[in-house]
Amino acid sequence: MKVSGRLDFPTVGRSTLSLFFSAITEADMEFIVADMSCGGCASAISRAIAGIDATATVQIDIGAKTVTVASTLNQAQIVSAISAAGFHPTVAQA
């Protein structure tokens, strides 16, 4: 039996990269923050989330009282950050 000493780097790299990127995939999460009432509230929430994940994308709708976050962090971590800013978030049901 003859064994080749050549590696197929595109295949090896592809599997390694797919494992790496699947571990850092961002997930969209939506929260209801009933006690958010103004731009100052929205700014405080945005800063709190940026404080734990500077790469997170945060979209806030003050009128609907929703905060949508794309982050590699989990829901509990985002809820904790919003709570630490003085608000009472709940996870929006899909």
C-alpha positions as CSV (number, residue, x, y, z in Angstrom):
1,M,0.0,0.0,0.0
2,K,1.4,3.4,-1.0
3,V,0.5,6.5,1.0
4,S,0.9,9.9,-0.4
5,G,2.6,12.6,1.7
6,R,0.6,15.4,0.0
7,L,-2.1,17.2,1.8
8,D,-5.1,18.7,0.2
9,F,-4.9,22.2,1.8
10,P,-8.1,23.6,0.3
11,T,-10.1,20.7,1.9
12,V,-8.3,21.0,5.2
13,G,-8.6,24.8,5.3
14,R,-12.3,24.7,4.3
15,S,-13.2,22.3,7.2
16,T,-11.2,24.3,9.7
17,L,-12.7,27.6,8.5
18,S,-16.2,26.3,8.6
19,L,-15.8,25.1,12.2
20,F,-14.3,28.5,13.1
21,F,-17.0,30.6,11.5
22,S,-19.8,28.4,12.8
23,A,-18.6,29.1,16.3
24,I,-18.8,32.9,15.8
25,T,-22.0,33.2,13.9
26,E,-24.1,36.1,15.0
27,A,-27.7,35.5,16.0
28,D,-30.6,38.0,15.8
29,M,-32.4,38.4,19.1
30,E,-35.3,40.6,19.8
31,F,-36.3,42.0,23.2
32,I,-39.2,44.0,24.5
33,V,-38.1,46.8,26.8
34,A,-41.4,48.2,28.1
35,D,-39.7,50.9,30.3
36,M,-37.7,52.3,27.3
37,S,-39.4,55.7,26.5
38,C,-36.9,58.0,24.8
39,G,-33.7,58.5,22.9
40,G,-31.7,58.6,26.1
41,C,-33.0,55.2,27.1
42,A,-32.1,53.8,23.7
43,S,-28.7,55.3,23.9
44,A,-28.1,53.8,27.4
45,I,-29.2,50.4,26.1
46,S,-26.9,50.6,23.0
47,R,-24.0,51.6,25.2
48,A,-24.6,48.7,27.6
49,I,-24.7,46.2,24.8
50,A,-21.6,47.7,23.1
51,G,-19.9,47.5,26.5
52,I,-20.0,43.7,26.4
53,D,-19.8,43.2,22.6
54,A,-18.3,46.0,20.6
55,T,-19.1,44.2,17.4
56,A,-22.8,43.7,18.1
57,T,-25.4,45.4,15.8
58,V,-28.2,47.0,17.8
59,Q,-31.5,48.3,16.3
60,I,-33.9,50.1,18.5
61,D,-37.5,51.0,17.8
62,I,-38.6,53.3,20.7
63,G,-42.2,53.4,19.6
64,A,-42.5,49.6,19.5
65,K,-40.2,49.4,22.6
66,T,-38.1,46.7,20.8
67,V,-34.4,46.1,20.8
68,T,-33.0,43.8,18.1
69,V,-29.4,42.6,18.6
70,A,-27.1,40.6,16.3
71,S,-24.3,39.3,18.5
72,T,-22.2,36.3,19.2
73,L,-23.3,36.5,22.8
74,N,-26.3,34.6,24.1
75,Q,-29.7,36.0,25.1
76,A,-28.9,35.8,28.9
77,Q,-25.8,38.0,28.4
78,I,-27.7,40.6,26.5
79,V,-30.6,40.6,29.0
80,S,-28.0,41.0,31.8
81,A,-26.4,44.0,30.0
82,I,-29.8,45.8,29.4
83,S,-30.8,45.1,33.0
84,A,-27.5,46.5,34.3
85,A,-28.4,49.7,32.4
86,G,-31.6,49.9,34.5
87,F,-34.2,48.5,32.2
88,H,-36.4,45.4,32.3
89,P,-36.1,43.5,29.1
90,T,-38.1,40.4,28.1
91,V,-37.3,38.1,25.2
92,A,-39.7,38.7,22.3
93,Q,-41.5,35.6,21.1
94,A,-40.9,34.7,17.5
